[in-house]
Amino acid sequence: MTHVQAQEAVAQGTSFALCVVPLVPGEPIDEELVRSRARFVPNLGERLGEQVEMVQDIQNRTLQTVSLPGEIEVVVQEGAVRYRVKEQVWRDAWGFADFLVFLVEKLTEGRSS
């Protein structure tokens, strides 16, 4: 995830989700495989706020590499900032069907207000 994506996730609050599909190199990929392995983390912006704020401070100090403790690692290399959302965040996150239910509820909620 890029710094711009993380900033957007924080700015959008509950309207941003992360999807991770762990794949094995060389393994055949089809729709069923992607659906079964897809893991969704809704409201990721709520978890990224502190890291995004730290990165803005770090960028001002132009560090080469930074690794912060916790669920999200921040790496700054040659001016490019990347957020590595660790497996502990997405491993047991929502599957495809659960995320679809969440989206439908979220969209329905938005229309009724």
C-alpha positions as CSV (number, residue, x, y, z in Angstrom):
1,M,0.0,0.0,0.0
2,T,1.4,3.4,-0.9
3,H,1.5,6.5,1.3
4,V,-1.1,8.2,-0.8
5,Q,-3.4,5.2,-0.4
6,A,-2.9,5.2,3.3
7,Q,-3.6,8.9,3.5
8,E,-6.8,8.4,1.5
9,A,-7.8,5.6,3.8
10,V,-7.3,7.8,6.9
11,A,-9.1,10.7,5.2
12,Q,-12.1,8.5,4.2
13,G,-12.3,6.8,7.6
14,T,-14.8,4.0,7.4
15,S,-15.1,4.1,3.6
16,F,-11.8,2.4,2.8
17,A,-11.1,-1.4,3.0
18,L,-8.0,-3.5,2.3
19,C,-8.2,-6.7,0.3
20,V,-5.3,-9.2,0.4
21,V,-5.2,-12.3,-1.7
22,P,-2.2,-14.4,-0.8
23,L,-1.0,-16.3,-3.8
24,V,1.7,-18.9,-4.3
25,P,4.1,-18.3,-7.3
26,G,3.4,-20.6,-10.1
27,E,0.0,-21.7,-8.7
28,P,-2.9,-21.6,-11.2
29,I,-5.2,-18.8,-10.4
30,D,-9.0,-18.8,-11.0
31,E,-12.0,-17.1,-9.6
32,E,-12.7,-19.7,-6.9
33,L,-9.1,-19.5,-5.6
34,V,-9.3,-15.7,-5.4
35,R,-12.7,-15.8,-3.7
36,S,-11.6,-18.4,-1.2
37,R,-8.4,-16.7,-0.2
38,A,-9.5,-13.0,-0.4
39,R,-9.4,-11.4,3.0
40,F,-10.9,-8.0,3.6
41,V,-10.1,-5.5,6.4
42,P,-12.9,-2.8,6.5
43,N,-12.3,0.6,8.0
44,L,-8.5,0.3,7.6
45,G,-8.1,4.0,7.9
46,E,-8.9,3.8,11.6
47,R,-5.8,1.6,12.0
48,L,-3.5,3.7,9.8
49,G,-4.0,7.1,11.4
50,E,-1.0,6.9,13.8
51,Q,1.3,5.5,11.2
52,V,0.4,8.1,8.5
53,E,1.0,10.9,11.0
54,M,4.4,9.3,11.9
55,V,5.4,9.0,8.3
56,Q,4.7,12.6,7.7
57,D,7.1,13.4,10.5
58,I,9.6,10.8,9.2
59,Q,9.4,12.3,5.7
60,N,10.4,15.6,7.1
61,R,13.5,13.9,8.5
62,T,14.3,12.0,5.3
63,L,15.2,8.6,6.8
64,Q,16.3,5.7,4.6
65,T,14.4,2.8,6.3
66,V,12.0,2.7,9.2
67,S,10.4,-0.2,10.8
68,L,7.8,0.6,13.5
69,P,6.4,-2.0,15.9
70,G,2.9,-3.2,15.6
71,E,0.5,-4.4,12.9
72,I,1.7,-2.0,10.2
73,E,5.3,-1.6,9.1
74,V,6.4,1.6,7.4
75,V,9.3,1.5,5.0
76,V,10.8,4.6,3.4
77,Q,13.3,3.9,0.6
78,E,14.7,6.6,-1.7
79,G,11.8,8.9,-0.8
80,A,9.1,6.3,-1.5
81,V,6.9,5.4,1.4
82,R,5.2,1.9,1.6
83,Y,2.9,0.5,4.3
84,R,3.2,-3.2,4.9
85,V,0.0,-4.4,6.6
86,K,1.2,-7.5,8.4
87,E,-0.4,-10.9,8.1
88,Q,-1.7,-10.7,11.6
89,V,-4.1,-8.0,10.4
90,W,-5.5,-9.8,7.4
91,R,-5.0,-13.5,8.1
92,D,-8.3,-13.9,10.0
93,A,-10.1,-11.0,8.3
94,W,-13.4,-11.3,6.5
95,G,-13.8,-13.7,3.5
96,F,-15.5,-12.6,0.2
97,A,-19.1,-13.4,1.2
98,D,-18.8,-11.6,4.6
99,F,-17.3,-8.6,2.9
100,L,-20.1,-8.5,0.4
101,V,-22.7,-8.5,3.3
102,F,-20.8,-5.6,4.9
103,L,-20.8,-3.7,1.6
104,V,-24.5,-4.2,1.0
105,E,-25.2,-3.1,4.6
106,K,-22.9,0.0,4.2
107,L,-24.4,1.0,0.9
108,T,-28.0,0.5,2.2
109,E,-27.1,2.5,5.3
110,G,-25.8,5.4,3.1
111,R,-29.0,5.5,1.1
112,S,-31.3,5.6,4.1
113,S,-29.6,8.7,5.6
